Amino acid sequence: MLDSLEKTLPRDSYLSEAQFGGEYRAIFESDWVCIGRGESLTETGDYLAIRLKAQSVLVVRGNDGNLAAFFNVCRHRGTELVALPDPGPVTGSFDRNIVCPYHAWAYHLDGRLRGTPHLTIETDGIALHEVALAEWGGFLFVRLDDADETPLPQSLGEGTERLKNYPLADLRIGATLTYEVAANWKVIVENYNECYHCGPVHPELCHIVPAFKRGGDGLDWEDGIPQREGTNTFTATGRTSRAPFPGLSDTEKTHHKGELFYPNLMLSLSMDHVAAFYLWPQSAGHTRIQCDFLFHPTEIADPNFDSADAVDFWHLVNTQDWDICESVQRGMQNRVFEHGYYAPMEDYSLDIRRYVREKLSALDL
């Protein structure tokens, strides 16, 4: 009987623009959100700018060597300090000061107002609007609302401990893919959080990881999922010339791990590379996804380095996932759809219900 199965969130949670708006405010404008990697911000003045729907954030490396984040808006007339007609992210470097392109108001790299051409005003106490910023494993996180002061480590939870052997902070981007997916962000997260679909949707992946064929039943995600004997990574052959990351256990050298850090960072970890997915919802039925492929800098420095074996395999798997998620989104628009169901092996997917409801209740939405 279907009534014995757990129900998903209701129809409007996936389809309603009004519900999406409230959900976005409660989650993506209130919680820690991953905006990508910080590896390009090595020198004083280096910056990263990114748009999160209507909000625009600027991350800058200051004179003290530390990173700071600000809303990307001049205090004078509201101009973007870094023009972002598209979502970005955009990287670059400031020459000593942050200068507004409109009237040339200048700010120190720490956000303090430095000067206002042809205008004499007291600059003390005037600064760019700061945004909470934190870093973990080389990933940058911002929190647009300071009402919730939960520190990033507490927000990320126990997943960081399960990945402690992976040298995430040392890794570097070897390739990037960006996708526009016509599906609600929760559909994508629910899909990532279970392997019930792996047999029908990912035959090539199941060839490398036979345990995925069992529909996700009995998988031990904490220790990782064993790969087919003779394979040790996610490529078409299951093999690569790249060495394992230093510090991995023997199990981690032959097992695949996956972690989801709500609301928008999904990590899939092999012994030689990491696929990092950032979800940036655009509407109830549209999610932008950036996928960074992370490798050890020693491998990237090798003149023969080629990321294609991992990137091509992941692009195949990703496309299969996005296609089925888009099919789910279209199917839910049928008027008979009220909610879906979670099978017992999809128990991890239930987390999305608890997470979303908790965030909505915190803002009385």
Secondary structure, DSSP 8 states (H G I E B T S, - for coil): -GGGSEEEEEHHHHH-HHHHHHHHHHHTTTS-EEEEE-TT--STTEEEEEEETTEEEEEEE-TTS-EEEEES--TTT---SS--SS---EEEE-SSSEE-TTT--EE-TTSBEEE-TT-----TT-B--EEEEEEETTEEEEES--S----HHHHHTTHHHHTTTS-GGG-EEEEEEEEEESS-HHHHHHHHT--TTHHHH-HHHHHH-GGGGGTTTT--TTT-EE--TT--SSSSSS--SS---TT--TTTTTEEEEEEETTTEEEEE-SSEEEEEEEEEEETTEEEEEEEEEE-HHHHHSTT---HHHHHHHHHHHHHHHHHHHHHHHHTTSTT--EEEE-GGGGGGGHHHHHHHHHHHHTT-
